[in-house]
């Protein structure tokens, strides 16, 4: 990648050109500095990079394809280098793509053992036996995301059989996009009047054990059934959007 500057100035983007070996030998550029990459993530047309240094470390590269004015059936690539500061100053006045998408195009499989399942308006739903979790986002026969649903009483009862709970959560966390969604607030498990024969400190330790034993598992505490249902629907929409936006970008992997 060739850039116009060594780091984007505040409120500005830096235009970049991708190195293309197939285009022949280009004039060699000057290497100004070399920094190790601490983390990198691709999300559709955007790639976030975190550099291993204290300052000037967070940035994004935006990969776009534009049609030629004279040749509308052909496209060319534009690459913009953005920093955290410029993205804050240029904050878009639109809702996230996951919220704009609604439930259209989603296919949700509900485990056949669910007695009173959540609802997913504008989505296609079906009942089937799931190997893990209670709800799965499926596309073209592939499971994209899985959610395990727990009521307050469900999770409280599972604290008495922690080895079995760990087994189920281990299988759940094998899915890249996963979540254990609880239809209760965290503080409910610290309320002596609600946890029955359990001690609140025991419940707190059990929940902490879940986080420590399954670092790849998302544990989400929602206030009630309605909130848990809404969170799961938004989660599924966001995951589906990650896949569809990555495919529609039609870009080479940088």
Backbone as numpy.savetxt, mean C-alpha at the origin, in Angstrom:
# Nx Ny Nz CAx CAy CAz Cx Cy Cz
20.57 7.72 -15.84 19.73 8.90 -15.84 20.61 10.15 -15.84
20.33 11.08 -16.75 21.05 12.35 -16.79 20.13 13.45 -16.26
20.68 14.32 -15.42 19.88 15.37 -14.79 20.48 16.73 -15.07
19.62 17.76 -15.03 20.07 19.12 -15.27 20.81 19.72 -14.08
20.59 19.17 -12.90 21.21 19.71 -11.70 21.49 18.57 -10.73
22.28 18.85 -9.69 22.66 17.80 -8.75 21.57 17.55 -7.70
20.64 18.51 -7.52 19.51 18.34 -6.60 18.47 19.40 -6.93
17.18 19.03 -6.96 16.15 20.01 -7.29 16.08 21.14 -6.26
16.01 22.37 -6.74 15.85 23.52 -5.86 14.44 23.54 -5.28
14.25 24.28 -4.18 12.96 24.34 -3.51 11.87 24.81 -4.47
10.80 24.04 -4.57 9.68 24.41 -5.41 9.87 24.16 -6.88
10.95 23.48 -7.27 11.22 23.24 -8.69 11.46 21.76 -8.95
11.18 21.36 -10.18 11.49 20.02 -10.64 12.71 20.07 -11.54
13.44 18.97 -11.58 14.59 18.85 -12.47 14.23 17.87 -13.58
14.41 18.31 -14.82 14.13 17.44 -15.97 15.30 16.48 -16.16
14.97 15.20 -16.41 15.99 14.16 -16.56 15.80 13.42 -17.88
16.87 12.81 -18.34 16.85 11.97 -19.52 17.38 10.59 -19.16
16.67 9.58 -19.61 17.11 8.22 -19.34 18.26 7.84 -20.28
19.27 7.20 -19.72 20.36 6.68 -20.55 19.83 5.53 -21.39
20.07 5.59 -22.69 19.58 4.57 -23.60 20.75 3.98 -24.36
21.28 2.81 -23.92 22.43 2.21 -24.60 22.15 1.90 -26.06
20.89 1.63 -26.40 20.56 1.28 -27.78 20.70 2.46 -28.72
20.71 3.67 -28.16 20.80 4.87 -28.99 22.23 5.18 -29.40
23.18 4.38 -28.94 24.57 4.64 -29.29 25.29 5.39 -28.18
26.57 5.53 -28.33 27.40 6.17 -27.32 27.10 7.65 -27.24
26.75 8.12 -26.05 26.50 9.54 -25.82 27.73 10.18 -25.19
27.75 11.48 -25.22 28.87 12.19 -24.62 28.90 11.90 -23.12
30.02 11.43 -22.59 30.07 11.07 -21.17 29.79 12.28 -20.28
28.98 12.06 -19.25 28.67 13.13 -18.31 29.61 13.10 -17.12
29.60 14.18 -16.37 30.46 14.29 -15.20 29.73 13.77 -13.97
30.36 12.87 -13.23 29.77 12.35 -12.00 30.09 13.32 -10.87
29.05 13.93 -10.29 29.24 14.94 -9.25 29.33 14.33 -7.86
28.57 13.31 -7.60 28.63 12.63 -6.30 27.99 11.26 -6.43
28.30 10.38 -5.48 27.74 9.04 -5.46 27.25 8.76 -4.04
25.97 8.40 -3.91 25.35 8.18 -2.61 24.61 6.85 -2.62
24.75 6.10 -1.53 24.05 4.82 -1.42 22.54 5.04 -1.27
21.77 4.12 -1.84 20.31 4.19 -1.76 19.86 3.37 -0.55
19.12 4.03 0.35 18.63 3.35 1.56 17.34 2.59 1.29
16.45 3.17 0.49 15.17 2.52 0.17 14.66 3.05 -1.16
13.90 2.21 -1.87 13.34 2.60 -3.16 12.02 1.86 -3.36
11.02 2.59 -3.86 9.70 1.98 -4.08 9.07 2.55 -5.33
8.54 1.67 -6.19 7.86 2.08 -7.42 6.36 2.00 -7.22
5.63 3.08 -7.52 4.18 3.13 -7.42 3.64 3.73 -8.70
3.28 2.88 -9.64 2.77 3.37 -10.91 3.82 4.18 -11.65
3.51 5.44 -11.97 4.44 6.29 -12.71 5.44 6.97 -11.79
5.34 6.76 -10.51 6.20 7.45 -9.54 7.14 6.47 -8.84
8.39 6.87 -8.67 9.36 6.07 -7.93 9.96 6.93 -6.82
9.80 6.48 -5.58 10.34 7.20 -4.43 11.69 6.62 -4.05
12.64 7.50 -3.72 14.00 7.11 -3.37 14.40 7.80 -2.08
15.01 7.05 -1.17 15.58 7.61 0.06 17.07 7.31 0.05
17.89 8.37 0.10 19.34 8.24 0.06 19.91 8.10 1.47
21.04 7.44 1.56 21.67 7.17 2.86 22.55 8.35 3.28
21.91 9.44 3.68 22.61 10.60 4.21 21.62 11.44 5.01
22.11 12.42 5.74 21.27 13.19 6.66 20.44 14.26 5.97
21.00 14.92 4.96 20.29 15.99 4.26 20.14 15.65 2.79
19.15 16.30 2.16 18.89 16.05 0.73 18.81 14.55 0.45
17.86 13.92 1.10 17.81 12.45 1.00 16.50 11.90 0.43
15.39 12.65 0.52 14.11 12.12 0.04 13.72 12.78 -1.28
13.40 11.97 -2.26 13.02 12.52 -3.57 12.17 11.51 -4.32
11.53 12.00 -5.37 10.71 11.17 -6.26 11.12 11.41 -7.70
10.98 10.36 -8.51 11.13 10.49 -9.96 9.77 10.17 -10.58
9.30 11.08 -11.41 8.00 10.92 -12.06 8.22 10.59 -13.53
7.78 9.39 -13.95 7.98 8.92 -15.32 6.66 9.04 -16.09
6.63 9.90 -17.08 5.41 10.16 -17.84 5.63 9.86 -19.32
4.53 9.53 -19.99 4.57 9.35 -21.44 3.59 10.34 -22.06
4.08 11.12 -23.02 3.26 12.14 -23.68 3.16 11.83 -25.17
2.00 12.10 -25.77 1.88 11.90 -27.22 2.54 13.05 -27.99
3.15 12.73 -29.11 3.69 13.77 -29.99 2.53 14.54 -30.61
2.71 15.84 -30.75 1.64 16.66 -31.34 1.38 16.29 -32.79
2.45 16.02 -33.53 2.30 15.69 -34.95 2.05 14.21 -35.17
2.37 13.39 -34.16 2.20 11.93 -34.28 1.46 11.44 -33.03
0.15 11.62 -32.97 -0.61 11.29 -31.76 -0.58 9.82 -31.37
-0.25 8.95 -32.32 -0.20 7.52 -32.00 1.14 7.10 -31.41
2.09 8.03 -31.36 3.41 7.75 -30.79 3.62 8.60 -29.55
4.41 8.07 -28.62 4.65 8.77 -27.37 6.14 8.93 -27.11
6.46 9.87 -26.26 7.83 10.06 -25.80 7.82 10.15 -24.27
8.98 9.94 -23.67 9.07 9.89 -22.22 9.56 11.21 -21.64
8.94 11.60 -20.51 9.40 12.73 -19.73 9.66 12.25 -18.30
10.81 12.62 -17.76 11.17 12.22 -16.40 11.44 13.48 -15.59
10.75 13.60 -14.46 10.92 14.76 -13.58 11.40 14.30 -12.21
12.38 15.02 -11.69 12.97 14.74 -10.38 12.39 15.74 -9.39
11.74 15.23 -8.35 11.07 16.08 -7.37 11.58 15.80 -5.97
11.57 16.84 -5.13 11.96 16.67 -3.73 10.73 16.77 -2.84
10.93 16.48 -1.56 9.84 16.56 -0.59 9.27 17.97 -0.53
10.15 18.98 -0.58 9.70 20.37 -0.49 8.83 20.75 -1.68
9.26 20.39 -2.86 8.49 20.77 -4.05 7.15 20.06 -4.11
7.09 18.82 -3.61 5.82 18.09 -3.62 4.83 18.69 -2.64
5.31 19.21 -1.50 4.43 19.86 -0.53 3.89 21.16 -1.11
4.77 21.94 -1.77 4.35 23.21 -2.34 3.41 23.03 -3.51
3.53 21.91 -4.23 2.68 21.64 -5.39 1.61 20.61 -5.06
1.14 20.61 -3.82 0.17 19.62 -3.38 -1.08 19.66 -4.26
-1.46 18.54 -4.85 -2.63 18.54 -5.75 -3.92 18.72 -4.98
-4.87 19.46 -5.58 -6.17 19.69 -4.96 -7.19 18.68 -5.45
-6.82 17.41 -5.35 -7.71 16.33 -5.78 -7.64 15.22 -4.74
-8.64 14.36 -4.78 -8.66 13.23 -3.86 -7.70 12.16 -4.35
-7.19 11.30 -3.42 -6.34 10.19 -3.85 -7.04 9.33 -4.89
-6.23 8.71 -5.73 -6.80 7.90 -6.81 -7.67 6.78 -6.28
-7.31 6.22 -5.12 -8.10 5.12 -4.56 -9.50 5.57 -4.21
-9.67 6.84 -3.77 -10.99 7.34 -3.42 -11.79 7.70 -4.65
-11.12 8.18 -5.69 -11.82 8.54 -6.92 -12.36 7.31 -7.63
-11.69 6.18 -7.45 -12.02 4.99 -8.22 -13.34 4.36 -7.81
-13.76 4.57 -6.54 -14.97 3.92 -6.06 -14.76 2.41 -5.99
-15.86 1.64 -5.98 -15.73 0.20 -5.90 -15.80 -0.47 -7.25
-15.93 0.31 -8.30 -16.06 -0.25 -9.64 -14.83 -1.08 -10.00
-15.08 -2.25 -10.56 -13.98 -3.10 -11.01 -13.43 -4.01 -9.95
-13.89 -3.88 -8.71 -13.38 -4.74 -7.64 -14.16 -6.06 -7.60
-13.43 -7.12 -7.36 -14.04 -8.43 -7.15 -13.57 -8.94 -5.80
-14.50 -9.11 -4.89 -14.18 -9.50 -3.52 -14.76 -10.88 -3.24
-13.90 -11.77 -2.76 -14.33 -13.11 -2.37 -14.49 -13.12 -0.85
-15.66 -13.53 -0.38 -15.97 -13.59 1.05 -15.95 -15.05 1.48
-15.24 -15.33 2.55 -15.15 -16.71 3.02 -16.55 -17.25 3.34
-16.77 -18.48 2.96 -18.10 -19.08 3.13 -18.49 -19.24 4.59
-17.52 -19.17 5.50 -17.82 -19.31 6.92 -18.32 -18.02 7.55
-18.22 -16.89 6.85 -18.68 -15.61 7.38 -20.21 -15.61 7.47
-20.75 -15.41 8.67 -22.20 -15.46 8.86 -22.87 -14.13 8.50
-22.30 -13.04 8.94 -22.85 -11.72 8.65 -21.76 -10.87 7.99
-21.53 -11.10 6.71 -20.37 -10.48 6.05 -20.52 -8.98 5.85
-19.37 -8.34 5.69 -19.35 -6.93 5.32 -19.92 -6.77 3.91
-20.28 -5.53 3.58 -20.81 -5.23 2.26 -19.82 -4.38 1.47
-19.79 -4.61 0.17 -18.90 -3.86 -0.72 -19.73 -3.35 -1.90
-20.38 -2.19 -1.75 -21.23 -1.65 -2.82 -20.44 -1.41 -4.11
-21.09 -1.59 -5.22 -20.51 -1.38 -6.55 -19.38 -2.36 -6.87
-19.24 -3.40 -6.07 -18.21 -4.41 -6.31 -18.88 -5.76 -6.58
-18.17 -6.62 -7.28 -18.65 -7.98 -7.50 -18.20 -8.84 -6.33
-19.13 -9.51 -5.67 -18.79 -10.36 -4.53 -19.25 -11.79 -4.78
-18.54 -12.72 -4.18 -18.91 -14.13 -4.25 -18.46 -14.82 -2.98
-19.05 -15.96 -2.70 -18.72 -16.73 -1.51 -17.89 -17.93 -1.92
-16.81 -18.18 -1.17 -15.95 -19.33 -1.42 -15.11 -19.58 -0.18
-14.51 -20.73 -0.12 -13.64 -21.07 0.99 -12.26 -20.47 0.74
-11.81 -19.61 1.65 -10.50 -18.98 1.51 -9.47 -19.71 2.36
-8.27 -19.94 1.84 -7.23 -20.61 2.63 -6.76 -19.78 3.81
-6.84 -18.46 3.68 -6.43 -17.55 4.75 -7.29 -16.31 4.69
-7.64 -15.78 5.87 -8.42 -14.56 5.92 -9.91 -14.79 5.67
-10.66 -13.70 5.80 -12.11 -13.75 5.61 -12.56 -13.05 4.33
-11.73 -12.15 3.82 -12.06 -11.37 2.62 -10.82 -11.28 1.75
-11.01 -11.45 0.45 -9.88 -11.41 -0.48 -10.24 -10.57 -1.70
-9.31 -9.73 -2.10 -9.43 -8.99 -3.35 -8.82 -9.85 -4.44
-9.61 -10.18 -5.46 -9.17 -11.11 -6.50 -9.31 -10.46 -7.86
-8.33 -10.73 -8.72 -8.41 -10.26 -10.11 -7.77 -11.30 -11.02
-8.51 -11.71 -12.02 -8.03 -12.71 -12.99 -7.54 -13.97 -12.29
-8.24 -14.38 -11.24 -7.88 -15.60 -10.53 -6.74 -15.45 -9.54
-6.17 -14.27 -9.44 -5.05 -14.03 -8.53 -5.51 -13.24 -7.31
-5.10 -13.69 -6.13 -5.42 -12.99 -4.89 -4.44 -11.84 -4.72
-4.97 -10.61 -4.69 -4.12 -9.43 -4.55 -3.97 -8.99 -3.09
-5.03 -9.15 -2.29 -5.00 -8.71 -0.90 -5.95 -9.57 -0.07
-5.60 -9.74 1.21 -6.40 -10.57 2.10 -6.58 -9.85 3.43
-7.79 -9.93 3.98 -8.09 -9.31 5.27 -8.73 -10.34 6.19
-8.23 -10.41 7.41 -8.84 -11.23 8.46 -9.66 -10.30 9.35
-10.91 -10.64 9.54 -11.82 -9.80 10.34 -11.95 -10.37 11.75
-11.88 -9.47 12.74 -12.05 -9.88 14.13 -12.98 -8.90 14.85
-13.99 -9.45 15.52 -14.77 -8.63 16.43 -14.01 -8.53 17.75
-14.50 -7.68 18.65 -13.86 -7.56 19.96 -13.83 -8.90 20.67
-14.96 -9.59 20.69 -15.04 -10.88 21.39 -14.21 -11.95 20.69
-14.13 -11.90 19.35 -13.30 -12.87 18.61 -11.85 -12.79 19.06
-11.30 -11.58 19.03 -9.89 -11.41 19.36 -9.64 -11.70 20.83
-10.57 -11.31 21.69 -10.42 -11.58 23.12 -10.36 -13.09 23.37
-11.20 -13.85 22.68 -11.19 -15.30 22.84 -9.90 -15.90 22.30
-9.37 -15.32 21.21 -8.13 -15.83 20.63 -6.93 -15.64 21.55
-7.01 -14.67 22.46 -5.91 -14.48 23.41 -5.70 -15.71 24.27
-6.74 -16.52 24.43 -6.62 -17.74 25.22 -5.99 -18.89 24.47
-5.87 -18.77 23.15 -5.25 -19.81 22.32 -4.25 -19.14 21.38
-3.30 -18.43 21.95 -2.35 -17.66 21.16 -1.57 -18.49 20.13
-1.15 -19.74 20.45 -0.44 -20.52 19.43 -1.25 -20.71 18.15
-2.56 -20.97 18.28 -3.40 -21.13 17.10 -3.56 -19.81 16.34
-3.68 -18.71 17.08 -3.80 -17.40 16.44 -2.53 -17.07 15.66
-1.38 -17.38 16.24 -0.12 -17.13 15.55 -0.03 -17.94 14.26
-0.52 -19.15 14.26 -0.49 -19.97 13.04 -1.32 -19.33 11.93
-2.52 -18.88 12.28 -3.39 -18.27 11.27 -2.80 -16.96 10.74
-2.23 -16.17 11.65 -1.67 -14.89 11.22 -0.40 -15.08 10.41
0.33 -16.15 10.68 1.52 -16.44 9.88 1.13 -16.70 8.43
0.06 -17.46 8.23 -0.41 -17.73 6.87 -0.97 -16.47 6.23
-1.66 -15.65 7.02 -2.21 -14.39 6.50 -1.10 -13.45 6.05
-0.03 -13.35 6.84 1.06 -12.42 6.52 1.90 -12.89 5.35
1.68 -14.13 4.88 2.40 -14.60 3.70 1.94 -13.86 2.45
0.76 -13.25 2.52 0.28 -12.42 1.42 0.91 -11.03 1.54
1.37 -10.49 0.43 2.04 -9.20 0.46 1.14 -8.09 0.99
-0.10 -8.05 0.52 -1.06 -7.05 0.97 -2.05 -7.74 1.92
-1.85 -7.53 3.20 -2.64 -8.23 4.20 -3.05 -7.27 5.30
-4.02 -7.68 6.11 -4.42 -6.87 7.26 -5.27 -7.71 8.20
-5.05 -7.51 9.48 -5.93 -8.02 10.52 -6.74 -6.83 11.01
-8.02 -6.82 10.70 -8.88 -5.66 10.99 -9.79 -6.00 12.17
-9.70 -5.20 13.22 -10.44 -5.44 14.46 -11.59 -4.44 14.57
-12.79 -4.95 14.81 -13.96 -4.08 14.94 -14.06 -3.51 16.36
-12.99 -2.92 16.83 -12.95 -2.32 18.17 -11.73 -1.42 18.25
-11.78 -0.48 19.18 -10.64 0.40 19.40 -9.62 -0.29 20.31
-8.37 0.11 20.19 -7.32 -0.50 21.02 -7.63 -0.32 22.51
-8.13 0.87 22.88 -8.38 1.14 24.30 -9.49 0.26 24.88
-10.31 -0.34 24.02 -11.34 -1.25 24.53 -10.72 -2.45 25.23
-9.54 -2.86 24.77 -8.86 -4.01 25.37 -8.13 -3.64 26.65
-8.12 -2.36 26.98 -7.51 -1.90 28.23 -8.57 -1.53 29.26
-9.82 -1.75 28.92 -10.93 -1.42 29.81 -11.28 -2.63 30.67
-11.05 -2.57 32.00 -11.31 -3.74 32.86 -12.76 -4.21 32.81
-13.69 -3.33 32.54 -15.10 -3.71 32.50 -15.47 -4.47 31.23
-14.59 -4.44 30.22 -14.91 -5.08 28.95 -14.13 -6.38 28.71
-12.98 -6.53 29.33 -12.13 -7.68 29.02 -12.44 -8.89 29.90
-13.50 -8.81 30.69 -14.02 -9.95 31.46 -12.94 -10.53 32.39
-12.61 -11.79 32.20 -11.68 -12.47 33.10 -10.22 -12.18 32.77
-9.95 -11.48 31.66 -8.57 -11.13 31.33 -8.18 -9.84 32.04
-6.89 -9.71 32.29 -6.34 -8.47 32.84 -5.98 -7.54 31.70
-6.27 -6.23 31.80 -5.90 -5.31 30.71 -4.43 -5.36 30.34
-3.57 -5.54 31.32 -2.13 -5.63 31.02 -1.82 -6.87 30.21
-2.56 -7.96 30.45 -2.38 -9.17 29.65 -2.79 -8.92 28.21
-3.92 -8.23 28.02 -4.39 -7.92 26.67 -3.39 -7.04 25.93
-2.85 -6.05 26.63 -1.85 -5.17 26.01 -0.62 -5.96 25.60
-0.19 -6.90 26.45 0.97 -7.72 26.13 0.68 -8.65 24.96
-0.54 -9.19 24.90 -0.90 -10.09 23.80 -0.91 -9.35 22.47
-1.45 -8.13 22.46 -1.47 -7.34 21.22 -0.06 -6.97 20.80
0.76 -6.58 21.77 2.16 -6.25 21.45 2.89 -7.46 20.88
2.55 -8.65 21.38 3.16 -9.88 20.88 2.80 -10.12 19.42
1.58 -9.78 19.03 1.17 -9.94 17.64 2.01 -9.07 16.72
2.22 -7.81 17.12 3.05 -6.91 16.32 4.48 -7.41 16.23
5.03 -7.88 17.36 6.43 -8.31 17.38 6.64 -9.61 16.62
5.68 -10.53 16.71 5.84 -11.84 16.07 5.55 -11.80 14.58
4.77 -10.81 14.13 4.40 -10.74 12.72 4.67 -9.32 12.18
5.92 -8.97 11.99 6.25 -7.61 11.54 5.72 -7.26 10.16
5.40 -8.27 9.35 4.87 -8.02 8.01 3.34 -7.94 7.98
2.72 -8.04 9.13 1.26 -8.03 9.21 0.76 -6.65 9.64
-0.26 -6.17 8.94 -0.91 -4.91 9.32 -2.03 -5.22 10.31
-1.94 -4.66 11.50 -2.99 -4.81 12.50 -3.70 -3.47 12.62
-4.98 -3.43 12.29 -5.73 -2.18 12.23 -6.90 -2.24 13.21
-6.92 -1.30 14.16 -8.02 -1.21 15.11 -9.01 -0.16 14.64
-10.23 -0.59 14.38 -11.30 0.32 13.96 -12.34 0.40 15.08
-13.06 1.49 15.13 -13.97 1.73 16.25 -15.15 0.77 16.28
-15.60 0.34 15.11 -16.80 -0.48 15.05 -16.85 -1.23 13.72
-17.93 -1.98 13.52 -18.09 -2.77 12.30 -18.10 -1.89 11.05
-18.85 -0.79 11.10 -18.98 0.08 9.94 -17.63 0.65 9.53
-16.85 1.10 10.50 -15.53 1.67 10.20 -14.59 0.60 9.66
-14.64 -0.59 10.23 -13.79 -1.68 9.76 -14.13 -2.06 8.32
-15.41 -2.10 8.01 -15.87 -2.39 6.65 -15.38 -1.32 5.68
-15.51 -0.05 6.08 -15.08 1.06 5.22 -13.57 1.04 5.01
-12.81 0.75 6.08 -11.35 0.70 5.94 -10.94 -0.40 4.96
-11.55 -1.56 5.09 -11.20 -2.68 4.22 -11.53 -2.37 2.77
-12.68 -1.75 2.53 -13.05 -1.38 1.17 -12.04 -0.40 0.58
-11.63 0.59 1.36 -10.64 1.56 0.89 -9.29 0.90 0.65
-8.92 -0.03 1.52 -7.66 -0.77 1.38 -7.66 -1.57 0.08
-8.74 -2.28 -0.18 -8.83 -3.06 -1.41 -8.78 -2.16 -2.65
-9.47 -1.03 -2.60 -9.44 -0.11 -3.74 -8.03 0.41 -3.98
-7.32 0.74 -2.89 -5.96 1.27 -3.03 -5.02 0.22 -3.61
-5.15 -1.03 -3.17 -4.30 -2.11 -3.70 -4.59 -2.32 -5.18
-5.87 -2.37 -5.54 -6.22 -2.55 -6.95 -5.67 -1.41 -7.79
-5.73 -0.20 -7.26 -5.22 0.96 -7.98 -3.71 0.87 -8.19
-2.99 0.31 -7.21 -1.55 0.12 -7.35 -1.23 -0.76 -8.56
-2.00 -1.82 -8.72 -1.76 -2.75 -9.83 -2.18 -2.13 -11.16
-3.35 -1.52 -11.22 -3.84 -0.99 -12.48 -3.03 0.21 -12.95
-2.61 1.08 -12.02 -1.83 2.25 -12.42 -0.45 1.84 -12.91
0.12 0.79 -12.30 1.43 0.32 -12.74 1.36 -0.25 -14.15
0.26 -0.92 -14.47 0.11 -1.52 -15.79 -0.21 -0.46 -16.85
-1.05 0.52 -16.48 -1.46 1.53 -17.46 -0.37 2.54 -17.76
0.66 2.62 -16.89 1.73 3.59 -17.13 2.52 3.27 -18.39
2.60 1.96 -18.75 3.27 1.54 -19.98 4.70 2.08 -20.04
5.43 1.91 -18.94 6.80 2.41 -18.87 7.77 1.26 -18.72
8.97 1.47 -19.19 10.03 0.53 -18.92 10.44 0.67 -17.47
10.87 -0.42 -16.84 11.34 -0.35 -15.46 12.64 0.42 -15.43
12.72 1.48 -14.62 13.94 2.28 -14.59 15.06 1.54 -13.87
